[in-house]
């Protein structure tokens, strides 16, 4: 029973960060209908940014989120404006291939500059885990969970309550109609891409004290991210949150009760089954 | 004259080892030709049928492992093993096709990625068959005499001739396939799948057929990889980036062309080998960069653009 609770807690904590990455991918897909294969690299860049600001300037990674998030928001908007905008009219397969190129480019520049070494960031206060009810909770993961929940809730409020947020949702439902209602779809796309990038990067910033970091970490994270958004239904934010939590739990329970070796395969099998039998996602209604 | 050109080019290619003995140059040539056959194989499905697969490493790895296992366990000479590797690739492609072709566009691409990852994990964990992460190693290749000459496997020349023949056969097979009726089916599917179905094309069967051919050619090239490098492990032959490199070679060279993968392979694989020789890594930076530039400025690929320019001048 204790093992079960322990893996459930671990799963929820990592799942919340998966969810954040997934939400980033899904808002971009919702508005622009593109699957951004460079999304994992945004997480990787977030991780390295927090790592370097800690190593060079001794800024706590969780504190550094305050400036890294806006910086990545701007970087995302610039990426959209200067790199992606011209490609999108060429169709979804072209954007898929283009972002694959971007992903390879970013990951390998990082590999060239920072080498393939595995790095870790050890925070002084992270050594002993909290032990509520006899369950070990690693401190950095707990802080990351709280912050991830706050950021995701903030995004939810932003999309639900503000004018820009409403414009984003309207564009996601129907770009032509939104444009006819006087929404500047170009601008909304740019903001959305910035948001998605910022979410991915902040997940990276929050994950850095809990995960090994290396330049090609984005690849595995991206693949997990696909599993999440497909589980929840592409384009659905609540779906991505649920999918992230579900994947986190399935992975940690699977590692305990099925096999560590096939832990990652469980996710992929779920992914295929959902794509085949419920392409609208586990929680979506039939379109 | 124009008709004879490909044959002359093929003959010249096969005679290269007579004139060139620089082993590094031959090695680059071998790599280029291997990537050419992979690009041609991928292009059949990705270019002609418009189904972008991110999972071709599965067939490559299956071919490589089949060849290695048949040789190490049963002593079957690797050249027969290569053909059987292709057949195994084609066989596993059929269930994969039947599953993944239920999906379209980007969803299909993502599902092939997932299938390839599942197969990689199986290869990694099925230790009794694949030797797991340790991989398989061939220490020496069997003696072969040809026209009274004993083949020296320590040199690159025999490998060059094998892979040159393989690349030429792949191109010929692709050429014949897309000019025949199944090729027209693929064009119909690529342009509008619903319309293709409406005029009575069994789209699933047409797609599974071309996938099987593509997987066969990929599997044979995988077998060659095993033969040439004499070592395979799951993280070299089942890697996602291997699938991605096949995509890049076909797209940068030119989708829906026979010559495109040659140009893509010459361009990208040469860069890769030069980088590996001088700097150990970094070539993938250029892969990514060229991909982005090609999609942005030359969506028909380098060879596609050149061919159009040549046609316009006439």
Interface residues (C-beta under 8 A of the other chain):
Chain A: X35 X83 X86 X87 X90 X92 X93 X94 X96 X97 X98 X100 X101 X102 X103 X104 X105 X106 X107 X108 X109 X111 X112 X116 X219 X223 X226 X227 X230 X261 X262 X264 X265 X268 X269 X271 X272 X275 X276 X279
Chain B: X50 X52 X99 X102 X103 X105 X106 X107 X109 X110 X111 X113 X114 X115 X117 X118 X121 X122 X124 X125 X240 X241 X244 X247 X248 X251 X281 X282 X284 X285 X287 X288 X289 X290 X291 X292 X295 X296 X299
